[in-house]
Amino acid sequence: MQSQSVVVNTNLTGALIPQPVGLRAYSTAIRRFGLLERGREQQLARRWQERRDKSATDELITSHLRLAAKVARGYKGYGLPMADLIAEANLGLVIAAGRFEPGRDARFSSYALWWIKATIHEYILRSWSLVKIGTTAAQKKLFFRLRSEMRKLGGDVATLTPEMAQAVADKLEVTVRDVVEMDCRLSGDLSLNTRVGDEDRTTEWESMLVDESADVEAIVAEHDETVRRSRALHAALDVLTERERRVFEARRLAEHPMTLDQLGCELSISGERVRQIETRAFAKVRRATIAATRSGAEATEE
């Protein structure tokens, strides 16, 4: 088998890279290698695991070059050179051959398929601009599955409708905004005023891109409320005695609150007495905080 092997190394770096002008010749060449029986796969895998026999992995890889090429052709729609896609698929084969464990109830083709797709996905993500595809898990999921889900829903319809966007979002567990933005990125630059949908029911892209973040007024109002409450709390602490303040801060404001017994030892009182002081201090602070908050709100209105 080694005498008719294509030049393929199993050092994880030298996967066969076909030249762009020779893809047809490459396809013809890899048809020479027949598929292996399960027993032969196990035998070759053991030779590699036990003796690091590179000729064993060469045979294992070359027998599945057709599988790698077939998977690579499924990604031609991403606009990348087919020779590079095949090279990445072959790299996945090399990695799979080096890690395939004999004795498990699985064919090498099933195991290698995962590595082939993984290396192709990584290559595509590296090749496409991060500005186009983003880096979140939702964006990566949409990048590889949006078009196939759209075909399932609309057949040959290439335009994303509002109903389709909602269906895809539900299926992939992402937001409608994520779906619309990824469709725009995959389709190229589009105007926000581009109309989508059926003739009788159209809408602009802009109307589908809802900003879910709080508006400026809400942010400012929340900030002002936080400041008022903080000032009210600090003012309320002044109504406490020294011991009440120590208990209140240790029990209510500390990142890691002390136990009743710990405070009791510190203050030379019982844990039950600490609990009583805490309850009284909390009631004082609550009343003082409410009063200070109301006073601040009235002053703001004036």
SULLINMO-V701527 format. One record per pair of residues at least 12 apart in sequence whose C-alpha atoms are under 10 Angstrom apart, sorted by sequence separation. I is the first residue (numbers start at 1). GAP is how many residues later the second one is. If there is no record, write none. Layout:
<<I | GAP> <I | GAP>>
This chain:
<<44 | 12> <45 | 12> <72 | 12> <73 | 12> <96 | 12> <97 | 12> <99 | 12> <100 | 12> <153 | 12> <164 | 12> <165 | 12> <167 | 12> <168 | 12> <192 | 12> <193 | 12> <194 | 12> <195 | 12> <237 | 12> <251 | 12> <259 | 12> <260 | 12> <261 | 12> <262 | 12> <263 | 12> <43 | 13> <44 | 13> <69 | 13> <72 | 13> <73 | 13> <96 | 13> <99 | 13> <147 | 13> <163 | 13> <165 | 13> <166 | 13> <191 | 13> <192 | 13> <193 | 13> <247 | 13> <250 | 13> <260 | 13> <261 | 13> <44 | 14> <69 | 14> <71 | 14> <72 | 14> <97 | 14> <146 | 14> <150 | 14> <153 | 14> <162 | 14> <165 | 14> <166 | 14> <191 | 14> <192 | 14> <193 | 14> <260 | 14> <261 | 14> <41 | 15> <44 | 15> <45 | 15> <71 | 15> <72 | 15> <93 | 15> <96 | 15> <97 | 15> <125 | 15> <149 | 15> <150 | 15> <153 | 15> <164 | 15> <165 | 15> <190 | 15> <191 | 15> <192 | 15> <259 | 15> <260 | 15> <40 | 16> <41 | 16> <44 | 16> <69 | 16> <70 | 16> <72 | 16> <73 | 16> <93 | 16> <96 | 16> <149 | 16> <152 | 16> <164 | 16> <192 | 16> <247 | 16> <259 | 16> <68 | 17> <69 | 17> <72 | 17> <95 | 17> <96 | 17> <150 | 17> <192 | 17> <246 | 17> <247 | 17> <41 | 18> <42 | 18> <68 | 18> <69 | 18> <71 | 18> <72 | 18> <93 | 18> <94 | 18> <96 | 18> <97 | 18> <125 | 18> <149 | 18> <150 | 18> <162 | 18> <165 | 18> <260 | 18> <40 | 19> <41 | 19> <68 | 19> <69 | 19> <70 | 19> <93 | 19> <96 | 19> <121 | 19> <125 | 19> <146 | 19> <149 | 19> <160 | 19> <161 | 19> <40 | 20> <66 | 20> <68 | 20> <69 | 20> <92 | 20> <93 | 20> <95 | 20> <96 | 20> <124 | 20> <160 | 20> <247 | 20> <65 | 21> <68 | 21> <69 | 21> <92 | 21> <93 | 21> <94 | 21> <95 | 21> <147 | 21> <184 | 21> <246 | 21> <41 | 22> <67 | 22> <68 | 22> <90 | 22> <92 | 22> <93 | 22> <94 | 22> <146 | 22> <149 | 22> <6 | 23> <36 | 23> <67 | 23> <68 | 23> <89 | 23> <92 | 23> <93 | 23> <121 | 23> <145 | 23> <146 | 23> <149 | 23> <160 | 23> <251 | 23> <6 | 24> <35 | 24> <36 | 24> <65 | 24> <66 | 24> <68 | 24> <89 | 24> <91 | 24> <92 | 24> <93 | 24> <95 | 24> <159 | 24> <160 | 24> <181 | 24> <243 | 24> <251 | 24> <5 | 25> <35 | 25> <65 | 25> <68 | 25> <90 | 25> <91 | 25> <92 | 25> <180 | 25> <33 | 26> <64 | 26> <67 | 26> <89 | 26> <90 | 26> <92 | 26> <93 | 26> <142 | 26> <146 | 26> <180 | 26> <248 | 26> <252 | 26> <5 | 27> <6 | 27> <35 | 27> <36 | 27> <88 | 27> <89 | 27> <92 | 27> <142 | 27> <145 | 27> <181 | 27> <247 | 27> <251 | 27> <4 | 28> <5 | 28> <33 | 28> <34 | 28> <35 | 28> <36 | 28> <62 | 28> <65 | 28> <88 | 28> <89 | 28> <91 | 28> <92 | 28> <159 | 28> <180 | 28> <181 | 28> <247 | 28> <250 | 28> <4 | 29> <33 | 29> <34 | 29> <35 | 29> <61 | 29> <64 | 29> <88 | 29> <89 | 29> <90 | 29> <91 | 29> <158 | 29> <180 | 29> <248 | 29> <249 | 29> <32 | 30> <33 | 30> <34 | 30> <35 | 30> <61 | 30> <86 | 30> <88 | 30> <89 | 30> <90 | 30> <142 | 30> <244 | 30> <247 | 30> <248 | 30> <252 | 30> <31 | 31> <32 | 31> <33 | 31> <34 | 31> <35 | 31> <61 | 31> <62 | 31> <85 | 31> <88 | 31> <89 | 31> <138 | 31> <141 | 31> <177 | 31> <178 | 31> <243 | 31> <246 | 31> <247 | 31> <248 | 31> <1 | 32> <30 | 32> <31 | 32> <33 | 32> <34 | 32> <35 | 32> <61 | 32> <62 | 32> <87 | 32> <88 | 32> <89 | 32> <141 | 32> <142 | 32> <176 | 32> <177 | 32> <244 | 32> <245 | 32> <246 | 32> <247 | 32> <248 | 32> <249 | 32> <30 | 33> <31 | 33> <33 | 33> <60 | 33> <61 | 33> <87 | 33> <88 | 33> <141 | 33> <146 | 33> <164 | 33> <176 | 33> <177 | 33> <244 | 33> <245 | 33> <248 | 33> <30 | 34> <31 | 34> <32 | 34> <60 | 34> <61 | 34> <85 | 34> <86 | 34> <88 | 34> <89 | 34> <138 | 34> <146 | 34> <161 | 34> <162 | 34> <163 | 34> <176 | 34> <177 | 34> <243 | 34> <244 | 34> <247 | 34> <248 | 34> <30 | 35> <31 | 35> <61 | 35> <85 | 35> <88 | 35> <138 | 35> <139 | 35> <161 | 35> <162 | 35> <177 | 35> <243 | 35> <244 | 35> <246 | 35> <247 | 35> <29 | 36> <30 | 36> <57 | 36> <58 | 36> <60 | 36> <61 | 36> <84 | 36> <85 | 36> <88 | 36> <138 | 36> <142 | 36> <143 | 36> <146 | 36> <147 | 36> <160 | 36> <161 | 36> <162 | 36> <244 | 36> <245 | 36> <29 | 37> <30 | 37> <57 | 37> <60 | 37> <61 | 37> <137 | 37> <138 | 37> <142 | 37> <146 | 37> <159 | 37> <160 | 37> <161 | 37> <244 | 37> <245 | 37> <248 | 37> <27 | 38> <28 | 38> <59 | 38> <60 | 38> <85 | 38> <159 | 38> <243 | 38> <244 | 38> <27 | 39> <30 | 39> <57 | 39> <58 | 39> <84 | 39> <85 | 39> <139 | 39> <142 | 39> <143 | 39> <147 | 39> <159 | 39> <162 | 39> <57 | 40> <84 | 40> <138 | 40> <139 | 40> <142 | 40> <143 | 40> <146 | 40> <161 | 40> <162 | 40> <240 | 40> <241 | 40> <244 | 40> <245 | 40> <56 | 41> <57 | 41> <68 | 41> <138 | 41> <142 | 41> <161 | 41> <162 | 41> <240 | 41> <27 | 42> <67 | 42> <71 | 42> <75 | 42> <139 | 42> <140 | 42> <143 | 42> <161 | 42> <162 | 42> <239 | 42> <240 | 42> <10 | 43> <11 | 43> <26 | 43> <27 | 43> <57 | 43> <80 | 43> <139 | 43> <143 | 43> <162 | 43> <165 | 43> <10 | 44> <54 | 44> <64 | 44> <68 | 44> <72 | 44> <80 | 44> <138 | 44> <161 | 44> <237 | 44> <240 | 44> <9 | 45> <10 | 45> <64 | 45> <67 | 45> <68 | 45> <71 | 45> <72 | 45> <75 | 45> <79 | 45> <237 | 45> <239 | 45> <240 | 45> <8 | 46> <9 | 46> <10 | 46> <11 | 46> <15 | 46> <16 | 46> <52 | 46> <63 | 46> <67 | 46> <71 | 46> <75 | 46> <78 | 46> <162 | 46> <239 | 46> <8 | 47> <10 | 47> <61 | 47> <68 | 47> <69 | 47> <80 | 47> <237 | 47> <238 | 47> <9 | 48> <10 | 48> <60 | 48> <61 | 48> <64 | 48> <68 | 48> <72 | 48> <80 | 48> <133 | 48> <134 | 48> <236 | 48> <237 | 48> <8 | 49> <9 | 49> <16 | 49> <48 | 49> <49 | 49> <60 | 49> <64 | 49> <67 | 49> <68 | 49> <71 | 49> <75 | 49> <78 | 49> <79 | 49> <132 | 49> <133 | 49> <236 | 49> <237 | 49> <239 | 49> <5 | 50> <8 | 50> <48 | 50> <49 | 50> <78 | 50> <132 | 50> <235 | 50> <236 | 50> <238 | 50> <7 | 51> <8 | 51> <10 | 51> <48 | 51> <49 | 51> <61 | 51> <134 | 51> <234 | 51> <236 | 51> <237 | 51> <2 | 52> <6 | 52> <9 | 52> <45 | 52> <48 | 52> <49 | 52> <132 | 52> <133 | 52> <233 | 52> <236 | 52> <237 | 52> <2 | 53> <5 | 53> <6 | 53> <8 | 53> <44 | 53> <45 | 53> <48 | 53> <49 | 53> <132 | 53> <133 | 53> <232 | 53> <233 | 53> <235 | 53> <236 | 53> <1 | 54> <2 | 54> <5 | 54> <8 | 54> <45 | 54> <46 | 54> <48 | 54> <131 | 54> <132 | 54> <232 | 54> <234 | 54> <235 | 54> <236 | 54> <1 | 55> <4 | 55> <6 | 55> <7 | 55> <45 | 55> <46 | 55> <47 | 55> <233 | 55> <234 | 55> <236 | 55> <2 | 56> <5 | 56> <6 | 56> <41 | 56> <45 | 56> <46 | 56> <132 | 56> <232 | 56> <233 | 56> <236 | 56> <1 | 57> <2 | 57> <5 | 57> <26 | 57> <45 | 57> <46 | 57> <132 | 57> <232 | 57> <233 | 57> <235 | 57> <1 | 58> <4 | 58> <5 | 58> <42 | 58> <44 | 58> <45 | 58> <231 | 58> <232 | 58> <234 | 58> <6 | 59> <23 | 59> <41 | 59> <42 | 59> <43 | 59> <230 | 59> <232 | 59> <233 | 59> <2 | 60> <23 | 60> <42 | 60> <43 | 60> <229 | 60> <232 | 60> <233 | 60> <1 | 61> <20 | 61> <22 | 61> <41 | 61> <42 | 61> <228 | 61> <229 | 61> <231 | 61> <232 | 61> <20 | 62> <21 | 62> <42 | 62> <231 | 62> <232 | 62> <19 | 63> <20 | 63> <23 | 63> <39 | 63> <45 | 63> <229 | 63> <230 | 63> <232 | 63> <18 | 64> <19 | 64> <20 | 64> <42 | 64> <228 | 64> <229 | 64> <232 | 64> <18 | 65> <19 | 65> <42 | 65> <228 | 65> <231 | 65> <17 | 66> <18 | 66> <41 | 66> <42 | 66> <78 | 66> <228 | 66> <16 | 67> <17 | 67> <18 | 67> <38 | 67> <41 | 67> <228 | 67> <229 | 67> <17 | 68> <18 | 68> <19 | 68> <38 | 68> <39 | 68> <41 | 68> <225 | 68> <228 | 68> <17 | 69> <18 | 69> <38 | 69> <75 | 69> <228 | 69> <16 | 70> <17 | 70> <37 | 70> <38 | 70> <15 | 71> <16 | 71> <17 | 71> <36 | 71> <225 | 71> <15 | 72> <16 | 72> <17 | 72> <36 | 72> <225 | 72> <14 | 73> <15 | 73> <16 | 73> <17 | 73> <36 | 73> <15 | 74> <16 | 74> <17 | 74> <35 | 74> <15 | 75> <16 | 75> <14 | 76> <15 | 76> <14 | 77> <15 | 77> <12 | 78> <13 | 78> <15 | 78> <16 | 78> <12 | 79> <15 | 79> <11 | 80> <12 | 80> <14 | 80> <15 | 80> <10 | 81> <12 | 81> <13 | 81> <8 | 82> <9 | 82> <12 | 82> <13 | 82> <8 | 83> <10 | 83> <11 | 83> <12 | 83> <10 | 84> <11 | 84> <12 | 84> <9 | 85> <10 | 85> <12 | 85> <8 | 86> <10 | 86> <12 | 86> <10 | 87> <11 | 87> <10 | 88> <78 | 108>>
